[in-house]
Amino acid sequence: MLGSSTKRRIDTRRAIVAEIEAEQALVNANKQLIACFEAKIKVSTNRIWGGSE
């Protein structure tokens, strides 16, 4: 059986891991959003300046 301080440390580590995973999910979503806006910007720039898409 785990001691109370060991259980607290494990719980703390699990909470930290969960927070990092949530932040990583946001980072990944933002990377997708950036790619989407880069594509839109490219299309708009090409339309304005007459470049190829």
ChimeraX commands (.cxc) that place a marker at each C-alpha (Angstrom):
marker #1 position 0.00,0.00,0.00 radius 0.5
marker #1 position 1.23,3.49,-0.84 radius 0.5
marker #1 position 1.96,6.02,1.85 radius 0.5
marker #1 position -0.03,9.26,1.84 radius 0.5
marker #1 position 2.96,11.38,0.74 radius 0.5
marker #1 position 3.72,8.97,-2.12 radius 0.5
marker #1 position 0.07,9.07,-3.21 radius 0.5
marker #1 position 0.12,12.89,-3.12 radius 0.5
marker #1 position 3.26,12.97,-5.27 radius 0.5
marker #1 position 1.68,10.57,-7.78 radius 0.5
marker #1 position -1.52,12.62,-7.84 radius 0.5
marker #1 position 0.51,15.80,-8.35 radius 0.5
marker #1 position 2.44,14.22,-11.23 radius 0.5
marker #1 position -0.77,13.02,-12.84 radius 0.5
marker #1 position -2.25,16.51,-12.56 radius 0.5
marker #1 position 0.86,18.02,-14.14 radius 0.5
marker #1 position 0.78,15.49,-16.98 radius 0.5
marker #1 position -2.92,16.20,-17.59 radius 0.5
marker #1 position -2.22,19.94,-17.73 radius 0.5
marker #1 position 0.68,19.46,-20.15 radius 0.5
marker #1 position -1.45,17.21,-22.37 radius 0.5
marker #1 position -4.23,19.81,-22.44 radius 0.5
marker #1 position -1.72,22.53,-23.35 radius 0.5
marker #1 position -0.24,20.31,-26.07 radius 0.5
marker #1 position -3.70,19.80,-27.54 radius 0.5
marker #1 position -4.09,23.60,-27.73 radius 0.5
marker #1 position -0.69,23.95,-29.38 radius 0.5
marker #1 position -1.60,21.33,-31.97 radius 0.5
marker #1 position -4.94,23.00,-32.67 radius 0.5
marker #1 position -3.20,26.35,-33.11 radius 0.5
marker #1 position -0.72,24.81,-35.54 radius 0.5
marker #1 position -3.66,23.64,-37.64 radius 0.5
marker #1 position -5.24,27.09,-37.41 radius 0.5
marker #1 position -1.99,28.74,-38.52 radius 0.5
marker #1 position -1.77,26.41,-41.52 radius 0.5
marker #1 position -5.37,27.23,-42.44 radius 0.5
marker #1 position -4.77,30.99,-42.27 radius 0.5
marker #1 position -1.48,30.70,-44.17 radius 0.5
marker #1 position -3.37,28.99,-46.99 radius 0.5
marker #1 position -6.07,31.69,-46.96 radius 0.5
marker #1 position -3.44,34.42,-46.97 radius 0.5
marker #1 position -1.66,32.77,-49.88 radius 0.5
marker #1 position -4.90,32.60,-51.89 radius 0.5
marker #1 position -5.71,36.24,-51.13 radius 0.5
marker #1 position -2.19,37.41,-51.93 radius 0.5
marker #1 position -2.19,35.50,-55.20 radius 0.5
marker #1 position -5.58,36.93,-56.12 radius 0.5
marker #1 position -4.43,40.49,-55.38 radius 0.5
marker #1 position -1.00,40.22,-57.01 radius 0.5
marker #1 position -1.96,37.86,-59.82 radius 0.5
marker #1 position 0.23,34.96,-58.77 radius 0.5
marker #1 position -0.54,31.29,-59.21 radius 0.5
marker #1 position -2.37,29.36,-56.54 radius 0.5
marker link #1:1,2 radius 0.2
marker link #1:2,3 radius 0.2
marker link #1:3,4 radius 0.2
marker link #1:4,5 radius 0.2
marker link #1:5,6 radius 0.2
marker link #1:6,7 radius 0.2
marker link #1:7,8 radius 0.2
marker link #1:8,9 radius 0.2
marker link #1:9,10 radius 0.2
marker link #1:10,11 radius 0.2
marker link #1:11,12 radius 0.2
marker link #1:12,13 radius 0.2
marker link #1:13,14 radius 0.2
marker link #1:14,15 radius 0.2
marker link #1:15,16 radius 0.2
marker link #1:16,17 radius 0.2
marker link #1:17,18 radius 0.2
marker link #1:18,19 radius 0.2
marker link #1:19,20 radius 0.2
marker link #1:20,21 radius 0.2
marker link #1:21,22 radius 0.2
marker link #1:22,23 radius 0.2
marker link #1:23,24 radius 0.2
marker link #1:24,25 radius 0.2
marker link #1:25,26 radius 0.2
marker link #1:26,27 radius 0.2
marker link #1:27,28 radius 0.2
marker link #1:28,29 radius 0.2
marker link #1:29,30 radius 0.2
marker link #1:30,31 radius 0.2
marker link #1:31,32 radius 0.2
marker link #1:32,33 radius 0.2
marker link #1:33,34 radius 0.2
marker link #1:34,35 radius 0.2
marker link #1:35,36 radius 0.2
marker link #1:36,37 radius 0.2
marker link #1:37,38 radius 0.2
marker link #1:38,39 radius 0.2
marker link #1:39,40 radius 0.2
marker link #1:40,41 radius 0.2
marker link #1:41,42 radius 0.2
marker link #1:42,43 radius 0.2
marker link #1:43,44 radius 0.2
marker link #1:44,45 radius 0.2
marker link #1:45,46 radius 0.2
marker link #1:46,47 radius 0.2
marker link #1:47,48 radius 0.2
marker link #1:48,49 radius 0.2
marker link #1:49,50 radius 0.2
marker link #1:50,51 radius 0.2
marker link #1:51,52 radius 0.2
marker link #1:52,53 radius 0.2
view
